[in-house]
Amino acid sequence: MQDETMEAAPPVTGQALRYKVAGMDCPSCVGKIETALRRLPGTSGVGLNHHSQILRLTLDEAATPRATVEATIRGLGFGVEPADTIHVAEGSAAFDAAARPEPRWWQTGRGRVTILIGLLVAGGYPLSWLVPGAADYAPMPAALVGLAVFGRRAVRLARSGSPFSIEMLMSVATLGALVIGEAEEAAVVVLLFAIGELLEGVAAGTARSGIRALSALVPRTALLIEGESARAVPVERLEVGQLVLVRPGDRVSADGVVEEGESDIDESPMTGESVPVAKAVGSPVFAGGINATGVLRVRVTRKASDNTIARIVQLVEEAQAAKSPTARWIERFSARYTPAVIAVSVLTVLVPPLGFDGDWHSWIYRGLALLLIGCPCALVLSTPAAIASGIAAGARRGLLIKGGAALEAIGKVRTIAFDKTGTLTLGQPRVTDIVPLDGSERTLLGLAATVESGSAHPLARAILERAAADGVPLRPARDRKAVPGRAVQAVVGGRLIEVGSPRHAVERGGAGALPADTVAAFEEEGKTVAAVLADGRPIGLLALRDEPRPDAAQGIAALRGLGVRSVMLTGDNRRTGQAVARTLGLAVEAELLPEDKLRAIAGLKGQGTVAMIGDGINDGPALAAADVGIAMGGGTDVALETADAALLGNRVEGVAELVTLSRATLANIHQNVAFALSLKVIFLVTTLFGITDLWLAILADTGATIIVTLNALRLLRREGGSLPASQSAA
């Protein structure tokens, strides 16, 4: 127990700051900057996203001025400017990326350094030919320029807490090569290192382009309707409640609801739905969709900083910043690997000459080559590069994945549990039959609709829509409440009216309270039966049917082809559940209360990794209990904020695409790690035997980093479809 007399820690004070950091090309850059900033007094909450390039921290300027923070970052070789001075949609740095594309490689500081060193190396060769006596000195200017640039950065990194940086290893190797008279190799080393850094930066920019392309879908201007005319205004100025005009061929400028007009809108960039979606009065639309045919007037429901694409981009950036289990393991491994290689390098230099009378020049040379091989860049980058590309590839196809851990877990799933209503089915049931047991059809429908009014449940909406279509008025009611998994109830006209399952009606009224043959006939037809009770006595039945989604059967078949078992968990009656399950070809557990679904998930988890697919509201406990929770949701708040992943297009086939993408990402990670480690081992052996030159050692490191990055970028070009058979059971 903590000592109560101990003084409480002073509260964290300071100002929250956001900076745009340029020049990062791998996760190790993040570590260097965060380590340096955390050593400054008055800093807290330091967090840097490698992909969005946004730094967040809390700073007490009485302890450290913000100018010191900026100078520290620049001293490490990175560009920095306050994010608040950049055109950024609030909460998402990607909108800045869309508005201000990254500079060309030759316009960057690294590009200019690379060009200078390259010119000096190129100029050294003709000088050595023209003046043979200067051959030993001609490469030195290039080596010295590189040593000055990278050595200064290495010293600053060491002072800021990162002594084992690639800059330090490369600088020591270059200086050592100059000392032992290998000026030409020293020049080639700094040139290859500069080229490698430059190419890594270009590759990192390519990786960020996946999300930049998504954010660029939102037009920069909107046609704001004022009276009978419309004028162009920046989308950032749109306010909730305003009307905007969307002409045929235009991109929708804001999230909103159609107030007037009918059209088809291509929403594939956000939802992955390949077929344009029909829109009419009352239909929701998302910023970035392409209007195909008619003129629409849209009422804005979200500001530009909070539209669907902005929220997707923000969540994707956060997901890319979150480390997966594999990435965390590799970081821990690398923290021990680099010092170990340095120790081996020192022993390589000292032991053979001192213990076995070896040649100092040869073993110093080999030790310097080992230093270059010791850089863990390719290994550290192998996992986050693949994870970031996989998450970005999914987002561009309407598959929102909330982090590397979820992406890794989805590929290991052996069983997927589906909710029925709104997940495997359209979630748009309609009333097909009204069977009064006491009174008229209108009275029965009116009582049921009165109790269900205000509910967002699909069955409730169906009953209310039927009452509205038949012109049945709602009555005054009080004391409305829901009994989860059983019924909803309210007091209407002095009587307690309940709308619930037949099982609930039997529990309330006894075994013979309902016509069992009628209920059975409806359920055999795949209909859901709702019983209406007055003061505990059944007064009628309503039959409703919800059709399966058009792609549900194909989606279940695709999962079967991937070796994944599918099961439906539904609170609906057994006959209805079995009828839908037969149509789709999957197992079913029916008549489940929320706690029953939890028990079912727990049982399935005993057989392997389990994913749960639901609507993100009623299935919240089951989504949380599963190893991976996936929400259906067409861009709604629920889909974006709950579970571990979301299918923005409400496509069941999207589940198989998630599994396919995850397995492809896992395979990519395994390829990257195997390549990086095997290359290190090979060059470690060849260096010890004197086969590897210094320039080959640095080429192996930077080349491996570039190859790992390019391999990860292949995920951005993935299309849908099944994996090869060799991966289907991975």
Salt bridges, closest charged atoms under 4 A:
ASP25 OD2 - ARG110 NH1 2.21
GLU34 OE1 - ARG38 NH2 3.56
GLU61 OE2 - ARG66 NH2 3.04
GLU70 OE1 - ARG74 NH1 3.96
GLU81 OE2 - ARG100 NH2 3.71
ASP84 OD1 - ARG18 NH1 3.59
ASP96 OD2 - LYS20 NZ 3.31
GLU102 OE2 - ARG208 NE 2.91
GLU102 OE2 - ARG212 NH2 3.29
GLU167 OE1 - LYS32 NZ 2.90
GLU167 OE2 - ARG153 NH1 3.28
GLU182 OE2 - HIS361 NE2 3.46
GLU197 OE1 - ARG110 NE 3.96
GLU197 OE2 - ARG153 NH1 3.10
GLU226 OE1 - ARG231 NE 2.86
GLU236 OE2 - HIS87 NE2 2.72
GLU236 OE2 - ARG220 NH2 3.30
ASP250 OD2 - ARG247 NE 2.88
ASP255 OD2 - ARG311 NH2 3.97
GLU259 OE1 - ARG299 NH2 3.57
GLU260 OE1 - ARG297 NE 3.99
GLU267 OE2 - LYS279 NZ 3.05
ASP306 OD2 - ARG302 NH1 2.68
GLU331 OE1 - LYS323 NZ 3.01
ASP419 OD1 - LYS597 NZ 3.21
ASP433 OD2 - LYS527 NZ 2.82
ASP438 OD2 - ARG537 NH2 3.05
ASP470 OD2 - ARG466 NE 2.89
ASP479 OD2 - ARG478 NH1 2.77
GLU498 OE2 - HIS504 NE2 3.07
GLU498 OE1 - ARG508 NH2 2.90
GLU507 OE1 - ARG486 NH1 2.98
GLU523 OE1 - ARG575 NH1 3.13
GLU524 OE2 - ARG575 NE 3.39
GLU525 OE1 - LYS527 NZ 2.90
GLU547 OE2 - ARG545 NE 3.30
ASP572 OD2 - LYS420 NZ 3.24
ASP596 OD1 - ARG599 NH2 2.24
ASP619 OD1 - LYS597 NZ 2.81
ASP637 OD1 - ARG302 NH2 2.53
ASP637 OD1 - ARG311 NH1 2.58
GLU657 OE1 - ARG397 NH1 3.39
GLU657 OE1 - ARG651 NH2 3.01
ASP701 OD1 - LYS680 NZ 3.29
